[in-house]
Amino acid sequence: MNARFGVGVVLLLLATGVTAALERPPSAGERLSLSFQDVEVRSVLKVLADFTGTNLVVSDAVQGKVTLRLQDVPWEQALDLVLRSKSLGRRQDGNVLLVAPLAELAGQERQALAAQPPAVLAREL
């Protein structure tokens, strides 16, 4: 009976540790390995968001397939490599990561600047 109890406690601790590890967002240097062949880039972005626990919004303009094999790389480097392979960029908005083509992000920045009153623009300069 003691052996069963001990095994049960060990299993409970392992399960709790795994759950806690999944709920804790990874640090910027945490590493991962990925291997995909002809997979939609949106799917790869979702895998990375799931790994990090990041809230993700992907533009409708994001499309295409990627093939990659990454071994033991920091997750942010993996994200940057995927984004660069499709001329995509990212913008952090609070706790949400927006991914879109670089041109779309630049257009959004121009619109945001144009919408600001001149006094705000002068202060920023």
C-alpha positions in Angstrom: 0.0 0.0 0.0 2.9 2.4 0.8 4.4 1.7 -2.6 1.1 2.6 -4.4 0.8 5.8 -2.4 4.4 6.7 -3.2 3.9 6.1 -6.9 0.6 8.1 -6.8 2.3 11.0 -5.2 5.2 10.9 -7.7 2.7 10.8 -10.6 0.7 13.7 -9.1 3.9 15.8 -8.7 5.0 15.0 -12.3 1.5 15.9 -13.6 1.4 19.1 -11.6 4.9 20.1 -12.8 4.0 19.5 -16.4 0.8 21.6 -16.1 2.7 24.4 -14.3 5.4 24.3 -17.1 2.7 24.6 -19.8 1.0 27.5 -18.0 4.2 29.5 -17.5 5.2 31.6 -20.5 8.6 30.7 -21.8 11.5 33.2 -21.4 12.9 34.8 -24.5 15.8 32.3 -24.4 13.8 29.2 -24.0 14.6 26.8 -26.9 12.5 24.6 -29.1 12.9 22.3 -32.0 10.5 22.3 -35.0 10.3 20.3 -38.2 7.7 21.1 -40.8 7.4 20.4 -44.5 5.1 22.5 -46.8 3.0 23.7 -43.8 0.8 26.8 -43.9 2.7 29.6 -42.3 -0.4 30.4 -40.2 -0.2 26.9 -38.7 3.5 27.4 -37.7 2.6 30.8 -36.1 -0.1 29.1 -34.1 2.3 26.4 -32.9 4.7 29.1 -31.7 1.9 31.1 -30.1 0.7 27.9 -28.3 4.3 27.2 -27.1 4.7 30.7 -25.7 1.1 31.2 -24.5 1.0 34.4 -26.6 -2.2 36.0 -27.8 -1.9 36.1 -31.6 -3.7 38.0 -34.3 -2.7 37.1 -37.9 -3.6 39.3 -40.8 -5.8 37.8 -43.6 -2.9 38.7 -45.9 -0.6 36.2 -44.3 -0.5 33.1 -46.5 1.8 30.6 -48.1 3.7 27.5 -47.0 7.0 27.0 -45.2 9.4 24.1 -44.8 11.7 24.3 -41.8 13.8 22.2 -39.5 15.1 24.0 -36.5 16.9 22.3 -33.7 17.3 23.8 -30.2 16.8 27.5 -31.1 15.3 30.2 -29.0 11.6 30.5 -29.7 11.9 34.2 -30.6 14.6 33.4 -33.2 12.3 30.7 -34.6 9.5 33.3 -34.9 11.8 35.8 -36.5 13.0 33.3 -39.1 9.5 32.2 -40.0 8.4 35.9 -40.3 11.4 36.8 -42.5 10.9 33.9 -44.8 7.5 35.3 -45.8 8.3 39.1 -45.5 6.2 39.4 -42.4 6.6 41.5 -39.4 5.2 41.7 -35.9 3.9 44.3 -33.6 3.2 44.0 -29.9 0.0 45.6 -28.8 -0.4 45.1 -25.0 -0.4 41.3 -24.5 -1.3 40.6 -28.1 1.1 39.9 -31.0 0.0 41.1 -34.4 1.6 39.4 -37.4 1.1 40.9 -40.9 3.1 41.6 -44.1 5.7 44.3 -43.6 4.0 46.6 -46.0 0.7 46.3 -44.1 2.4 47.1 -40.8 4.1 50.1 -42.3 0.8 51.3 -43.7 -0.8 51.0 -40.3 2.1 53.0 -38.7 1.6 55.7 -41.3 -2.1 55.9 -40.7 -1.5 56.1 -36.9 0.9 58.9 -37.3 -1.4 60.8 -39.7 -4.2 60.5 -37.2 -2.3 62.1 -34.4 -2.7 65.8 -33.8 0.2 68.0 -34.8 1.0 68.9 -31.2 1.5 65.3 -30.3 3.8 64.8 -33.3 5.9 67.9 -32.3 6.3 66.6 -28.8 7.6 63.2 -30.1 10.2 64.9 -32.3 
